[in-house]
Amino acid sequence: MPVRVQTADFDLSTEVAQLRLANPRVGAVVSFVGTVRDLNDGAAISEMELEHYPVMTERALEQIVEQAKARWPIFDALVIHRIGPMQPREQIVLVAVTSPHRGEAFAACEFIMDYLKTQAPFWKKEQTPEGARWVDARESDDSALAKWKQ
């Protein structure tokens, strides 16, 4: 189950095609792409920078994918998360999941994304007209995570 943390952008079509073609039993592919917004908490965003702890971050992402695989009968999952400076509309993250059927793929993709948002060691800094600011965790992300702990 591939996990990559990188500065370079990714091509959604290429990544999903490679994941899908890796297994002829795939009946469903579900993907999520997160992008940089130009507005957050009422402020214009000119740039967002993501930082991480190398090795520790990759291991955390791998563990999240392993948890998803233990919960659902998925074939594979791909997580690509970018770091460094990014502009509005640029891609930040890709989560793609393959499985025999769509239900498992949707659930596993959402699970991975919810855990990634709250459990993976990434830090976001936004550039606004008032200066740089670190982005705090959101209650909505914690609420999304809570549904998986039932």
Protein Blocks (a to p, Z undefined) as FASTA:
>chain_A
ZZdddfbdcdfklmmmmmmmmpmkbcbdcdddddddfbeehiacfbdcddddehklmmmm
mmmmmmmmmmpccfbdcddddedjddehiafbdcddddfbfklmmmmmmmmmmmmmmmpc
cddddddfkbpcdddddfklmmmmmmmmZZ
